[in-house]
Amino acid sequence: MCGLAGIVLAQSGDSPNEKILVAMRDAQLHRGPDEAGLYLGNGVGLGHRRLSIIDLSNGQQPMVDEAAGLALVYNGELYNFQSLRAELEAQGMVFHSRCDTEVLLRAWQQWGEACLTRLVGMFAFAVWDVRTRRVYLARDHLGIKPLYYGFTCSGDLVFASELKGLLAHPGVERRLDPRALEDYLALGYVPDPKSIYRGIFKLSPGHWLSWSAGERAPAPRQFWDVPFELVADMTLNEATAQLRSLLDRSVESQMIADVPLGAFLSGGVDSSAVVASMSRAS
C-alpha cells in the first residue's frame, strides 16, 4: 500500500505550493511509512508515500524520466510485471531497477493508455506528460486501489489516494453531498463515482481520465468491464478444475515480494483456500 497526491494548476507558468502538496502527501503517511518523494514542475506537483515491497533499494517515487518527458506516481502491484518487462526489453527499452514501477513507466512510454489492457494487478496511478502538459489518472479493473479527484476553488485539479489527502488542500470545498449522504444511509457506502463531498469524485474501477489546463472537467473512460458470458458446454468437473487453476495462478502471482509474506485466516472457506494455494506455490 502506498499513497499518492497531486496538483495540476489551471494556469501554467508556475509550480504548485510545495507546503500544500507536502500536507496532502503526508496526510496519508500511514499508507507509506518507508519513504517520501516530491516532484515539482511547471504547472504540476506530485507527491508519494511508499511502502516498499519489491526492489527495496530502488523504485523511489515520483519516478521521473526527463528524456521521455514523463513523471509517475503509483500505488499498487503489477503481478505480470516480469513478462511485461521482457516484452518491453525485446522492443528496446532499457531498465535501471527491478521494480514494477519502472515497468509501468516504460509501458506507458511505449503504449500510452493502451497499456491499461495489458496490466494485471491492482493499481491507481497518475502520469504527467511534460511535453503535452497533460495528466492521466487510472484505476485498476476492480477498484482495489482507491483514487479521488476534484477541483479547487481556483480551478486546479487535485487528486489523492484518500479523501483526507484532498482535504489537506485549503482550496478544496468541504460541502456534503445530500444525495451521497442518502446513499450512505441506505447502502452503507457511497457508490462510485460520487464521494461524500460535492465536487470530489472517485475514479470508477476500470476507468481512466486525462486533463490539461483550460479544459472542462474530465469525462472518465472505461477500459475494462466484468465479462458475463456463459460457457454452456462446461461440465461441473471442468468448472471446478478451472476455478482451482485460476485460484492457484492468482495466488502464486501475488507472492512475488522482497519482504516476508503472511496470510490472514478468518476460518472460512475462502481464506483457507488461499492459504492452501500459497502452500502449493511455495
NUPAPA-261602 format. One record per residue (C-alpha): y negated, z, x negated. Coordinates in nm, 3 decimals. Example, Ala and Ser with C-alpha at 12.3 -4.5 7.8 and 13.67 -1.06 7.14 Angstrom:
<nodes>
<<0.450; 0.780; -1.230>>
<<0.106; 0.714; -1.367>>
</nodes>
This chain:
<nodes>
<<0.000; 0.000; 0.000>>
<<-0.345; -0.096; -0.130>>
<<-0.691; -0.105; 0.020>>
<<-0.943; -0.388; 0.013>>
<<-1.305; -0.423; 0.117>>
<<-1.565; -0.697; 0.102>>
<<-1.915; -0.810; 0.191>>
<<-2.033; -1.171; 0.224>>
<<-2.409; -1.195; 0.261>>
<<-2.571; -1.405; 0.530>>
<<-2.838; -1.507; 0.278>>
<<-2.722; -1.625; -0.065>>
<<-2.908; -1.571; -0.388>>
<<-2.829; -1.204; -0.447>>
<<-2.535; -0.968; -0.475>>
<<-2.441; -0.705; -0.214>>
<<-2.542; -0.344; -0.260>>
<<-2.293; -0.202; -0.511>>
<<-2.315; 0.156; -0.380>>
<<-2.232; 0.043; -0.027>>
<<-1.938; -0.166; -0.145>>
<<-1.803; 0.124; -0.352>>
<<-1.835; 0.352; -0.048>>
<<-1.639; 0.101; 0.164>>
<<-1.371; 0.073; -0.102>>
<<-1.338; 0.445; -0.176>>
<<-1.324; 0.540; 0.191>>
<<-0.970; 0.402; 0.153>>
<<-0.882; 0.598; -0.163>>
<<-0.557; 0.720; -0.005>>
<<-0.433; 0.359; 0.012>>
<<-0.464; 0.305; -0.363>>
<<-0.489; 0.611; -0.589>>
<<-0.381; 0.434; -0.910>>
<<-0.671; 0.200; -0.988>>
<<-1.003; 0.077; -0.851>>
<<-1.179; -0.255; -0.907>>
<<-1.502; -0.429; -0.811>>
<<-1.632; -0.786; -0.819>>
<<-1.996; -0.872; -0.755>>
<<-2.106; -1.234; -0.739>>
<<-2.377; -1.446; -0.586>>
<<-2.365; -1.356; -0.217>>
<<-2.033; -1.171; -0.229>>
<<-1.879; -0.840; -0.325>>
<<-1.509; -0.749; -0.331>>
<<-1.356; -0.406; -0.380>>
<<-0.996; -0.293; -0.425>>
<<-0.792; 0.028; -0.445>>
<<-0.449; -0.024; -0.600>>
<<-0.112; 0.138; -0.554>>
<<0.090; -0.006; -0.844>>
<<0.438; -0.135; -0.757>>
<<0.506; -0.445; -0.971>>
<<0.384; -0.507; -1.329>>
<<0.211; -0.170; -1.358>>
<<0.007; -0.260; -1.667>>
<<-0.130; -0.584; -1.523>>
<<-0.231; -0.717; -1.182>>
<<-0.567; -0.542; -1.164>>
<<-0.785; -0.647; -0.872>>
<<-1.008; -0.810; -0.776>>
<<-0.829; -1.087; -0.964>>
<<-1.080; -1.348; -1.074>>
<<-1.025; -1.691; -1.230>>
<<-1.364; -1.826; -1.334>>
<<-1.220; -2.165; -1.430>>
<<-1.059; -2.210; -1.089>>
<<-1.362; -2.062; -0.912>>
<<-1.153; -1.808; -0.718>>
<<-1.160; -1.431; -0.665>>
<<-0.883; -1.248; -0.477>>
<<-0.828; -0.904; -0.324>>
<<-0.484; -0.848; -0.179>>
<<-0.279; -0.577; -0.009>>
<<0.093; -0.628; 0.028>>
<<0.402; -0.764; -0.140>>
<<0.543; -1.116; -0.159>>
<<0.922; -1.100; -0.154>>
<<0.960; -1.461; -0.268>>
<<0.702; -1.445; -0.546>>
<<0.959; -1.523; -0.814>>
<<1.070; -1.850; -0.653>>
<<0.707; -1.941; -0.579>>
<<0.616; -1.876; -0.941>>
<<0.898; -2.101; -1.063>>
<<0.778; -2.377; -0.830>>
<<0.418; -2.340; -0.946>>
<<0.517; -2.335; -1.313>>
<<0.708; -2.658; -1.258>>
<<0.378; -2.805; -1.133>>
<<0.192; -2.698; -1.446>>
<<0.050; -2.357; -1.351>>
<<0.027; -2.104; -1.637>>
<<0.076; -1.732; -1.566>>
<<-0.050; -1.432; -1.762>>
<<0.127; -1.150; -1.575>>
<<0.448; -1.072; -1.385>>
<<0.278; -0.957; -1.065>>
<<0.284; -1.120; -0.723>>
<<-0.096; -1.100; -0.707>>
<<-0.132; -1.377; -0.962>>
<<0.136; -1.580; -0.781>>
<<-0.072; -1.557; -0.463>>
<<-0.387; -1.660; -0.651>>
<<-0.213; -1.963; -0.806>>
<<-0.053; -2.055; -0.474>>
<<-0.397; -2.062; -0.312>>
<<-0.534; -2.260; -0.605>>
<<-0.254; -2.517; -0.569>>
<<-0.215; -2.545; -0.192>>
<<-0.513; -2.374; -0.028>>
<<-0.448; -2.238; 0.321>>
<<-0.128; -2.446; 0.335>>
<<0.028; -2.183; 0.107>>
<<0.044; -1.942; 0.402>>
<<0.352; -2.114; 0.544>>
<<0.527; -2.066; 0.207>>
<<0.469; -1.691; 0.179>>
<<0.748; -1.447; 0.264>>
<<0.639; -1.087; 0.280>>
<<0.369; -0.856; 0.409>>
<<0.009; -0.921; 0.317>>
<<-0.357; -0.907; 0.401>>
<<-0.594; -1.073; 0.159>>
<<-0.935; -1.225; 0.103>>
<<-1.010; -1.521; -0.124>>
<<-1.364; -1.607; -0.230>>
<<-1.419; -1.969; -0.334>>
<<-1.711; -1.965; -0.576>>
<<-1.768; -2.340; -0.560>>
<<-1.783; -2.378; -0.182>>
<<-1.925; -2.026; -0.130>>
<<-1.666; -1.965; 0.141>>
<<-1.444; -1.666; 0.211>>
<<-1.091; -1.687; 0.353>>
<<-0.910; -1.397; 0.522>>
<<-0.541; -1.398; 0.611>>
<<-0.285; -1.158; 0.759>>
<<0.094; -1.170; 0.742>>
<<0.323; -1.315; 1.007>>
<<0.392; -0.988; 1.194>>
<<0.076; -0.797; 1.109>>
<<0.243; -0.537; 0.888>>
<<-0.070; -0.508; 0.675>>
<<-0.399; -0.437; 0.856>>
<<-0.727; -0.626; 0.820>>
<<-1.051; -0.557; 1.009>>
<<-1.369; -0.763; 1.002>>
<<-1.709; -0.781; 1.170>>
<<-2.078; -0.841; 1.109>>
<<-2.362; -0.608; 1.017>>
<<-2.696; -0.595; 1.200>>
<<-2.835; -0.836; 0.937>>
<<-2.553; -1.088; 0.987>>
<<-2.344; -1.011; 0.677>>
<<-1.967; -1.046; 0.712>>
<<-1.780; -0.728; 0.620>>
<<-1.406; -0.664; 0.607>>
<<-1.166; -0.388; 0.504>>
<<-0.809; -0.269; 0.539>>
<<-0.916; 0.015; 0.768>>
<<-1.192; 0.082; 1.018>>
<<-1.325; 0.366; 0.803>>
<<-1.395; 0.112; 0.530>>
<<-1.625; -0.084; 0.762>>
<<-1.787; 0.231; 0.900>>
<<-1.892; 0.328; 0.547>>
<<-2.143; 0.039; 0.566>>
<<-2.469; 0.166; 0.721>>
<<-2.537; -0.172; 0.879>>
<<-2.223; -0.167; 1.095>>
<<-2.291; -0.057; 1.453>>
<<-2.076; 0.218; 1.597>>
<<-2.064; 0.122; 1.963>>
<<-1.746; 0.196; 2.156>>
<<-1.597; -0.097; 2.347>>
<<-1.526; 0.030; 2.703>>
<<-1.253; -0.230; 2.758>>
<<-1.084; -0.138; 2.432>>
<<-1.101; 0.227; 2.533>>
<<-0.939; 0.138; 2.866>>
<<-0.665; -0.047; 2.678>>
<<-0.607; 0.257; 2.461>>
<<-0.579; 0.493; 2.756>>
<<-0.341; 0.254; 2.937>>
<<-0.128; 0.137; 2.645>>
<<-0.170; 0.398; 2.374>>
<<-0.321; 0.145; 2.133>>
<<-0.588; -0.127; 2.121>>
<<-0.430; -0.477; 2.126>>
<<-0.537; -0.741; 1.873>>
<<-0.789; -0.886; 1.817>>
<<-1.003; -0.605; 1.957>>
<<-1.078; -0.272; 1.794>>
<<-1.220; 0.042; 1.948>>
<<-1.569; -0.072; 1.842>>
<<-1.771; -0.362; 1.974>>
<<-1.821; -0.636; 1.719>>
<<-1.534; -0.521; 1.495>>
<<-1.209; -0.714; 1.519>>
<<-0.856; -0.703; 1.386>>
<<-0.736; -1.029; 1.240>>
<<-0.429; -1.106; 1.450>>
<<-0.084; -1.137; 1.289>>
<<-0.004; -1.486; 1.163>>
<<-0.372; -1.587; 1.160>>
<<-0.636; -1.676; 0.904>>
<<-1.006; -1.750; 0.916>>
<<-1.283; -1.881; 0.693>>
<<-1.657; -1.824; 0.694>>
<<-1.963; -1.927; 0.497>>
<<-2.322; -1.805; 0.518>>
<<-2.514; -1.971; 0.801>>
<<-2.212; -2.032; 1.023>>
<<-2.133; -1.878; 1.359>>
<<-1.872; -1.609; 1.395>>
<<-1.539; -1.750; 1.272>>
<<-1.257; -1.855; 1.504>>
<<-0.921; -1.736; 1.362>>
<<-0.648; -2.000; 1.335>>
<<-0.278; -1.938; 1.378>>
<<-0.033; -2.042; 1.107>>
<<0.285; -1.881; 1.250>>
<<0.437; -1.751; 1.572>>
<<0.770; -1.597; 1.666>>
<<1.025; -1.870; 1.748>>
<<1.217; -1.805; 2.068>>
<<1.459; -2.100; 2.068>>
<<1.808; -2.004; 2.181>>
<<2.119; -2.116; 1.994>>
<<2.351; -2.159; 2.289>>
<<2.664; -2.255; 2.095>>
<<2.668; -1.946; 1.869>>
<<2.953; -1.701; 1.927>>
<<2.915; -1.323; 1.912>>
<<3.103; -1.308; 1.581>>
<<2.880; -1.578; 1.433>>
<<2.568; -1.399; 1.552>>
<<2.696; -1.071; 1.407>>
<<2.765; -1.231; 1.069>>
<<2.426; -1.400; 1.064>>
<<2.246; -1.075; 1.150>>
<<2.427; -0.891; 0.871>>
<<2.343; -1.169; 0.623>>
<<1.976; -1.176; 0.724>>
<<1.951; -0.797; 0.701>>
<<2.110; -0.791; 0.354>>
<<1.882; -1.070; 0.229>>
<<1.575; -0.899; 0.372>>
<<1.657; -0.559; 0.224>>
<<1.751; -0.699; -0.118>>
<<1.428; -0.899; -0.141>>
<<1.227; -0.581; -0.075>>
<<1.396; -0.384; -0.355>>
<<1.202; -0.556; -0.636>>
<<0.981; -0.288; -0.794>>
<<0.887; -0.134; -1.127>>
<<0.886; 0.214; -0.972>>
<<1.170; 0.421; -0.821>>
<<1.288; 0.327; -0.472>>
<<1.384; 0.551; -0.183>>
<<1.454; 0.540; 0.187>>
<<1.356; 0.746; 0.490>>
<<1.658; 0.829; 0.707>>
<<1.595; 0.915; 1.070>>
<<1.963; 0.935; 1.154>>
<<1.953; 0.629; 1.379>>
<<2.148; 0.306; 1.354>>
<<1.856; 0.110; 1.212>>
<<1.774; 0.330; 0.911>>
<<2.145; 0.381; 0.835>>
<<2.198; 0.004; 0.836>>
<<1.906; -0.046; 0.596>>
<<2.043; 0.216; 0.353>>
<<2.389; 0.057; 0.375>>
<<2.234; -0.277; 0.280>>
<<2.048; -0.108; -0.007>>
<<2.377; 0.032; -0.130>>
<<2.541; -0.311; -0.124>>
<<2.244; -0.471; -0.303>>
<<2.237; -0.208; -0.579>>
</nodes>
